Structure formats: C-alpha cells, structure tokens
Amino acid sequence: MKNQSIYYLRDNLRKLIEMHSSVSHAASALDINRQQLNKYLVGTSTPSIRTLATIASYFNLTVDDMFLPPDKFARRAPNPDIAEHLPDFTTEALRAIVQRGTAVQDALAGYCGNYFRISSSPNLPYKIMRAYTRIYQEEGLTLATTVEVHSACQLHARDGRFIRKLHSLVVSVGDRIYFLDASQRMRLSASIFYPETIPKFEFLRGSEMSVSDTGLRKIYQIPVLLQKLANGPLTKSQVKACGFFDSDSPEIGDEALRRLNLEW
C-alpha cells in the first residue's frame, strides 16, 4: 500500500506540473531545481516532506492530498481549464491585459533592473518589510520576480529564514505602472507605481492592494517603494539585507521612509 501511494504521488505531481507551460517554468515557480523536479516526475526520487509541503501549498493543497488515488485527487486539485468557464467579458479583459503588456514593452524597458521593495506590513504594526525585486523582459512581456525573506517561518528552512518567490506581470497605463500578481494560489494582488524620470531615478513610489489570508480576509492597501539597485545577479548580501525592520530602522534610510509617507 505504501508503494502504491508513492505511485499516486508521482502521477498527481505530473498532473500539477502539466498546468505550467514547461517543467522549467514550473521549477522556477516552485523554486525547485529543474533536474531534481524531473526526478520526482519520473519516480527516481521522492520529494522530502518540506519540499512536498512547498509544492502542495503552492497549489492550495495539503501533503496528504498529494498521496490520494487519482479519482479523489482530481476532486481536490485545481482545475487547469477554469479560464474556459469564465464569462466572455472576463476572458476578454484578461486577454487585453496581456496584449497591453506586449504593447508597452519599449516604454517599460528603462525600468528593467534590480530593486529593494520596501513596504509597511499590515500584520506587523511598526514594522517595515524589505524584499528584492528584479524587473526583466521575456517573450514579449515585462515581468517581475520578488524574493521575500520571512524570518518568522522557522519550520520552512534550517537557518530559520523562509524565502518565497512571487511573480508579476508589469504593464503601464498613462502615468502609472501596474504589477499584477497571481503567484499565490487563490490570491490576487496589484501594486500601482508612479514613475519618475528615467534613467536617473532612484525610487518608484506606489501602493499595493491585496486580501489577507486569514480571519475575515480583510482588504488592505499599503504604501510600497521600489529602490533602484545596481544591475547584476542576486547576491547573498542582498538576500541578507531583506526581512522585517523597525519602522525607524537606520538600515532602511530616511529618504525611503519619507517617501513611504508612513503615519503610525
């Protein structure tokens, strides 16, 4: 029975990965080495409980769900064809957003690069969160990847630092730049930034609207700031500079705090 459950895990994982355009894309979204993910898919290796928990959480499932027989798993797994059942006006709006992203690629090219993403935290009063964001262009679209470091989630990493990646589509309309994020299953968020003169800008100031994951699922809006960094690959020092800080921490800097325009 135990061996049968392992086969269920392999087949169920395959169904989830097929929702992505490629194994490489899925590996990037899950923050798993592509070669290792391939081993999971062919059954030559089995994910650790920690890795399995990451995969299950991404698809809004539990670890136990991953071992269900195919018929039961199909009732729990997300529907890859859900877009086919949306109203016409909704699918047209989604298509228009993607088309807009392609049309404004040249206008957004000057904003590609590395940033610290600085924001207040609705769940942690008097705290500032600093993450790392890279804006880049690929396959005709402008995209952004944000790396968050959560030191409170000690169960997810041996060193007590849980790293989460979020992915966004970047579009511009008029004098605003929109970051549209659906990285977290069952959750959407949008950030709006007001650009300054390029290429000699240091900050992009804006706000983010999202919904909390717990309780009454309160809708909140928080100030957010992108602070431009030197271009290049993500370094360990930049990751270590991310996390939660006191609202008056000198590490954030007076200019960044002033631009956030926080009122406690």
Sine and cosine of phi, psi and omega as CSV:
sin_phi,cos_phi,sin_psi,cos_psi,sin_omega,cos_omega
0.00,0.00,-0.62,0.78,0.03,-1.00
-0.89,0.46,-0.69,0.72,0.02,-1.00
-0.89,0.45,-0.61,0.79,0.02,-1.00
-0.89,0.46,-0.63,0.78,0.03,-1.00
-0.89,0.46,-0.57,0.82,0.04,-1.00
-0.91,0.42,-0.64,0.77,0.07,-1.00
-0.91,0.42,-0.63,0.78,0.06,-1.00
-0.86,0.51,-0.70,0.72,0.00,-1.00
-0.86,0.51,-0.73,0.68,-0.01,-1.00
-0.87,0.50,-0.74,0.67,-0.05,-1.00
-0.93,0.38,-0.63,0.78,0.01,-1.00
-0.92,0.38,-0.62,0.78,0.03,-1.00
-0.90,0.43,-0.63,0.77,0.04,-1.00
-0.86,0.51,-0.67,0.74,-0.02,-1.00
-0.89,0.45,-0.61,0.79,0.01,-1.00
-0.94,0.35,-0.69,0.72,-0.04,-1.00
-0.92,0.39,-0.50,0.87,0.02,-1.00
-0.90,0.44,-0.27,0.96,0.04,-1.00
-0.95,0.30,-0.28,0.96,0.05,-1.00
-1.00,-0.08,0.33,-0.94,-0.05,-1.00
-0.93,0.37,-0.42,0.91,0.00,-1.00
-0.33,-0.94,0.27,-0.96,0.06,-1.00
-0.90,0.44,-0.60,0.80,0.01,-1.00
-0.88,0.48,-0.69,0.73,0.02,-1.00
-0.89,0.45,-0.68,0.73,0.02,-1.00
-0.90,0.44,-0.68,0.73,0.00,-1.00
-0.88,0.48,-0.65,0.76,0.02,-1.00
-0.91,0.41,-0.69,0.72,-0.02,-1.00
-0.90,0.43,-0.59,0.81,-0.03,-1.00
-1.00,0.01,-0.13,0.99,-0.04,-1.00
0.86,0.51,0.73,0.68,0.03,-1.00
-0.83,-0.55,0.64,-0.77,0.07,-1.00
-0.83,0.55,0.74,-0.67,-0.09,-1.00
-0.88,0.47,-0.68,0.74,0.01,-1.00
-0.89,0.46,-0.63,0.78,0.01,-1.00
-0.92,0.38,-0.63,0.77,0.03,-1.00
-0.89,0.45,-0.63,0.78,0.05,-1.00
-0.87,0.49,-0.61,0.80,0.03,-1.00
-0.90,0.43,-0.62,0.79,0.05,-1.00
-0.90,0.44,-0.63,0.78,-0.09,-1.00
-0.95,0.31,-0.53,0.85,0.00,-1.00
-1.00,-0.03,-0.14,0.99,0.08,-1.00
1.00,0.03,0.18,0.98,0.02,-1.00
-0.99,0.10,-0.18,0.98,0.04,-1.00
-0.53,-0.85,0.47,-0.88,-0.01,-1.00
-0.89,-0.46,0.72,-0.69,0.00,-1.00
-0.87,0.48,0.55,-0.84,0.15,-0.99
-0.93,0.37,0.28,-0.96,0.01,-1.00
-0.86,0.52,-0.63,0.78,0.01,-1.00
-0.90,0.43,-0.70,0.71,0.03,-1.00
-0.91,0.41,-0.65,0.76,0.00,-1.00
-0.90,0.44,-0.61,0.79,0.04,-1.00
-0.90,0.44,-0.62,0.79,0.04,-1.00
-0.90,0.44,-0.71,0.70,0.00,-1.00
-0.90,0.44,-0.74,0.67,-0.02,-1.00
-0.87,0.49,-0.69,0.72,-0.01,-1.00
-0.89,0.46,-0.63,0.78,0.00,-1.00
-0.86,0.52,-0.62,0.78,-0.02,-1.00
-1.00,-0.10,0.28,0.96,0.03,-1.00
0.86,0.50,0.65,0.76,0.01,-1.00
-0.84,-0.55,0.10,-0.99,0.11,-0.99
-0.95,-0.30,0.25,-0.97,0.05,-1.00
-0.87,0.49,-0.65,0.76,0.01,-1.00
-0.88,0.48,-0.57,0.82,0.02,-1.00
-0.86,0.50,-0.56,0.83,-0.09,-1.00
-0.92,0.40,-0.32,0.95,-0.04,-1.00
-0.98,-0.22,0.13,0.99,-0.02,-1.00
-0.95,0.31,0.47,-0.88,0.14,-0.99
-0.86,0.51,0.44,-0.90,-0.11,-0.99
-0.79,0.61,-0.66,0.75,-0.05,-1.00
-0.91,0.41,-0.65,0.76,0.03,-1.00
-0.96,0.29,-0.60,0.80,0.01,-1.00
-0.90,0.44,-0.59,0.80,-0.01,-1.00
-0.87,0.49,-0.50,0.87,0.00,-1.00
-0.98,0.18,-0.34,0.94,-0.01,-1.00
-0.99,-0.13,-0.48,0.88,-0.11,-0.99
-0.96,0.30,0.47,-0.88,0.07,-1.00
-0.90,0.44,0.50,-0.86,-0.04,-1.00
-1.00,0.07,0.92,-0.40,-0.03,-1.00
-0.93,0.36,-0.29,0.96,-0.04,-1.00
-0.98,-0.21,0.34,0.94,-0.08,-1.00
-0.86,0.51,-0.52,0.85,-0.01,-1.00
-0.89,0.45,-0.45,0.89,-0.01,-1.00
-0.94,0.35,-0.31,0.95,-0.05,-1.00
-0.98,-0.20,0.07,1.00,0.04,-1.00
-0.98,0.20,0.46,-0.89,0.07,-1.00
-0.86,0.51,0.46,-0.89,-0.04,-1.00
-0.83,0.55,-0.67,0.74,-0.06,-1.00
-0.91,0.42,-0.48,0.88,0.02,-1.00
-0.95,0.30,-0.73,0.68,0.02,-1.00
-0.90,0.43,-0.57,0.82,0.06,-1.00
-0.91,0.42,-0.63,0.78,0.02,-1.00
-0.91,0.41,-0.66,0.75,0.03,-1.00
-0.90,0.43,-0.65,0.76,0.02,-1.00
-0.90,0.43,-0.62,0.79,0.00,-1.00
-0.91,0.41,-0.58,0.82,0.02,-1.00
-0.90,0.44,-0.70,0.71,0.01,-1.00
-0.90,0.43,-0.68,0.73,0.02,-1.00
-0.89,0.46,-0.62,0.79,0.04,-1.00
-0.90,0.44,-0.65,0.76,0.02,-1.00
-0.86,0.50,-0.60,0.80,0.04,-1.00
-0.95,0.32,-0.64,0.77,-0.09,-1.00
-0.93,0.38,-0.49,0.87,-0.09,-1.00
-0.98,-0.21,0.31,0.95,-0.06,-1.00
-0.86,0.51,-0.70,0.72,-0.01,-1.00
-0.89,0.45,-0.64,0.77,-0.03,-1.00
-0.92,0.40,-0.48,0.88,-0.05,-1.00
-1.00,-0.07,-0.10,0.99,-0.06,-1.00
-0.85,0.52,-0.57,0.82,-0.03,-1.00
-0.93,0.36,-0.24,0.97,-0.01,-1.00
-0.99,-0.13,-0.03,1.00,0.03,-1.00
-0.92,0.40,0.65,-0.76,-0.01,-1.00
0.49,-0.87,-0.26,-0.97,-0.07,-1.00
-0.96,-0.29,0.57,-0.82,-0.04,-1.00
-0.58,-0.82,0.43,-0.90,0.36,-0.93
-1.00,-0.03,0.74,-0.68,0.06,-1.00
-0.98,-0.21,0.92,-0.40,-0.11,-0.99
-0.92,-0.39,0.78,-0.62,-0.05,-1.00
-0.48,-0.88,0.36,-0.93,0.14,-0.99
-0.98,0.20,0.24,-0.97,-0.03,-1.00
-0.87,-0.50,0.89,-0.46,-0.02,-1.00
-0.92,0.39,-0.39,0.92,-0.04,-1.00
-1.00,-0.08,-0.22,0.97,-0.01,-1.00
-0.77,-0.63,1.00,0.07,-0.02,-1.00
-0.83,0.56,0.59,-0.81,0.03,-1.00
0.93,0.38,0.34,0.94,0.05,-1.00
-0.87,-0.49,0.50,-0.86,0.08,-1.00
-0.90,-0.44,0.71,-0.71,0.05,-1.00
-0.96,-0.28,0.75,-0.66,0.07,-1.00
-0.88,-0.48,0.82,-0.57,0.02,-1.00
-0.83,-0.55,0.05,-1.00,0.01,-1.00
-0.92,-0.40,0.74,-0.68,0.01,-1.00
-0.79,-0.62,0.70,-0.71,0.13,-0.99
-0.87,-0.48,0.81,-0.59,0.09,-1.00
-0.98,-0.21,0.76,-0.65,-0.06,-1.00
-0.49,-0.87,0.21,-0.98,0.00,-1.00
-0.87,-0.49,0.68,-0.74,-0.07,-1.00
-0.40,-0.92,0.72,-0.70,0.06,-1.00
0.79,0.61,0.66,0.75,0.09,-1.00
0.99,0.15,0.10,1.00,-0.02,-1.00
-0.81,-0.59,0.37,-0.93,0.13,-0.99
-0.98,-0.20,0.81,-0.59,-0.11,-0.99
-0.80,-0.60,0.28,-0.96,0.06,-1.00
-0.63,-0.77,0.67,-0.74,0.11,-0.99
-0.88,-0.47,0.79,-0.61,0.01,-1.00
-0.91,-0.42,0.74,-0.68,0.02,-1.00
-0.95,-0.33,0.90,-0.44,0.03,-1.00
-0.97,-0.24,0.62,-0.79,0.05,-1.00
-0.90,-0.44,0.89,-0.46,-0.02,-1.00
-0.93,-0.36,0.98,-0.21,-0.05,-1.00
-0.96,0.29,-0.31,0.95,-0.05,-1.00
-0.97,0.23,-0.34,0.94,-0.09,-1.00
-1.00,0.01,0.94,0.34,-0.13,-0.99
-0.95,0.32,-0.29,0.96,-0.01,-1.00
-0.97,0.23,-0.22,0.97,-0.11,-0.99
-0.99,-0.12,-0.13,0.99,-0.03,-1.00
-0.46,-0.89,0.57,-0.82,-0.05,-1.00
-0.90,0.44,-0.56,0.83,-0.04,-1.00
-1.00,-0.02,0.16,0.99,0.05,-1.00
0.98,0.19,0.25,0.97,0.00,-1.00
-0.82,-0.57,0.91,-0.41,0.01,-1.00
-1.00,-0.08,0.84,-0.54,-0.02,-1.00
-0.96,-0.26,0.79,-0.61,0.01,-1.00
-0.85,-0.53,0.68,-0.73,0.06,-1.00
-0.97,-0.26,0.70,-0.72,0.07,-1.00
-0.85,-0.53,0.58,-0.82,-0.06,-1.00
-0.83,-0.56,0.67,-0.74,-0.08,-1.00
-0.73,-0.69,0.48,-0.88,0.21,-0.98
-1.00,-0.08,0.74,-0.67,-0.05,-1.00
-0.94,-0.34,0.81,-0.59,0.05,-1.00
-0.71,-0.71,0.34,-0.94,0.07,-1.00
-0.82,-0.57,0.64,-0.77,0.05,-1.00
-0.68,-0.73,0.89,-0.45,-0.03,-1.00
0.88,0.47,-0.82,-0.57,-0.04,-1.00
-0.99,-0.16,0.37,0.93,-0.05,-1.00
-0.80,-0.60,0.51,-0.86,0.10,-0.99
-0.90,-0.43,0.81,-0.59,-0.05,-1.00
-0.96,-0.30,0.71,-0.70,0.16,-0.99
-0.94,-0.33,0.91,-0.40,-0.04,-1.00
-0.96,-0.28,0.89,-0.45,-0.16,-0.99
-0.86,-0.51,0.81,-0.59,0.11,-0.99
-0.77,-0.64,0.52,0.85,-0.06,-1.00
-0.90,0.43,-0.62,0.78,-0.04,-1.00
-1.00,-0.01,0.83,-0.56,-0.03,-1.00
-0.84,0.55,0.66,-0.75,0.03,-1.00
0.92,0.40,0.34,0.94,0.01,-1.00
-0.56,-0.83,0.74,-0.67,0.06,-1.00
-0.87,-0.49,0.54,-0.84,0.11,-0.99
-0.56,-0.83,0.40,-0.92,0.01,-1.00
-0.65,-0.76,0.68,-0.73,0.08,-1.00
-0.87,-0.49,0.64,-0.77,0.00,-1.00
-0.86,-0.52,0.82,-0.58,0.01,-1.00
-0.88,-0.47,0.49,-0.87,0.01,-1.00
-0.93,-0.36,0.95,-0.31,-0.14,-0.99
-0.93,0.36,0.48,-0.88,0.13,-0.99
-0.95,-0.31,0.07,-1.00,-0.06,-1.00
-0.86,0.51,0.74,-0.67,0.05,-1.00
-0.94,-0.33,0.42,-0.91,0.08,1.00
-1.00,0.00,0.05,1.00,-0.11,-0.99
-1.00,-0.07,0.83,0.55,0.05,-1.00
-0.89,-0.45,0.48,-0.88,0.01,-1.00
-0.94,-0.35,-0.51,0.86,-0.06,-1.00
-0.75,-0.66,0.51,-0.86,0.25,-0.97
-0.87,-0.50,0.84,-0.54,-0.07,-1.00
-0.96,-0.27,0.64,-0.77,0.00,-1.00
-0.26,-0.97,-0.37,-0.93,0.02,-1.00
-0.54,-0.84,0.41,-0.91,-0.01,-1.00
-0.85,-0.53,0.67,-0.74,0.09,-1.00
-0.90,-0.44,0.74,-0.67,-0.02,-1.00
-0.43,-0.90,-0.06,-1.00,-0.01,-1.00
-0.80,-0.60,0.70,-0.71,0.00,-1.00
-0.92,0.38,0.43,-0.90,-0.05,-1.00
-1.00,0.06,-0.17,0.99,-0.12,-0.99
-0.76,-0.65,0.09,-1.00,0.09,-1.00
0.88,0.48,-0.76,-0.66,-0.04,-1.00
-1.00,0.08,0.16,0.99,0.00,-1.00
0.79,0.61,0.82,0.57,-0.02,-1.00
-0.90,0.44,0.68,-0.73,0.10,-0.99
-0.99,0.11,0.76,-0.65,0.00,-1.00
-0.72,-0.70,0.41,-0.91,0.05,-1.00
-0.79,-0.62,0.79,-0.62,-0.06,-1.00
-0.79,-0.61,0.54,-0.84,0.10,-0.99
-0.95,0.33,0.56,-0.83,-0.01,-1.00
-0.58,-0.81,0.50,-0.86,-0.08,-1.00
-0.66,-0.75,0.69,-0.72,0.14,-0.99
-0.96,-0.26,0.85,-0.53,0.01,-1.00
-0.96,-0.29,0.88,-0.48,-0.12,-0.99
-0.93,0.36,0.68,-0.73,0.04,-1.00
-0.88,-0.47,0.16,-0.99,0.09,-1.00
-0.91,0.41,0.58,-0.81,0.01,-1.00
-0.95,0.31,0.39,-0.92,-0.02,-1.00
0.64,-0.77,0.08,-1.00,-0.01,-1.00
-0.93,0.36,0.41,-0.91,0.06,-1.00
-0.90,0.44,0.75,-0.66,-0.03,-1.00
-0.94,-0.34,0.30,-0.95,0.03,-1.00
-0.89,0.46,-0.59,0.81,-0.02,-1.00
-0.91,0.41,-0.56,0.83,0.03,-1.00
-0.94,0.34,-0.61,0.79,0.06,-1.00
-0.91,0.42,-0.68,0.73,-0.01,-1.00
-0.91,0.40,-0.39,0.92,0.02,-1.00
-0.99,0.14,-0.05,1.00,0.00,-1.00
-0.99,-0.11,0.36,-0.93,0.00,-1.00
0.68,-0.74,-0.38,-0.93,-0.02,-1.00
-0.96,-0.27,0.67,-0.74,-0.03,-1.00
-0.75,-0.66,0.38,-0.93,0.12,-0.99
-0.90,0.44,0.49,-0.87,-0.08,-1.00
-0.88,0.47,-0.37,0.93,0.02,-1.00
-0.94,-0.34,0.37,0.93,-0.06,-1.00
-0.90,0.43,0.76,-0.65,0.04,-1.00
-0.91,0.41,-0.32,0.95,0.01,-1.00
-0.92,0.38,-0.46,0.89,0.01,-1.00
-0.98,0.22,-0.64,0.77,0.03,-1.00
0.98,-0.19,0.63,-0.78,-0.04,-1.00
-0.89,0.46,-0.64,0.77,-0.06,-1.00
-0.91,0.42,-0.67,0.74,0.03,-1.00
-0.90,0.44,-0.69,0.73,0.01,-1.00
-0.90,0.43,-0.61,0.79,0.02,-1.00
-0.90,0.43,-0.67,0.74,-0.02,-1.00
-0.94,0.34,-0.49,0.87,0.09,-1.00
-0.92,0.39,-0.44,0.90,0.05,-1.00
0.82,0.57,0.75,0.67,-0.05,-1.00
-0.97,0.24,0.59,-0.81,0.09,-1.00
-0.78,-0.63,0.92,-0.38,-0.05,-1.00
-0.99,-0.16,0.00,0.00,0.00,0.00
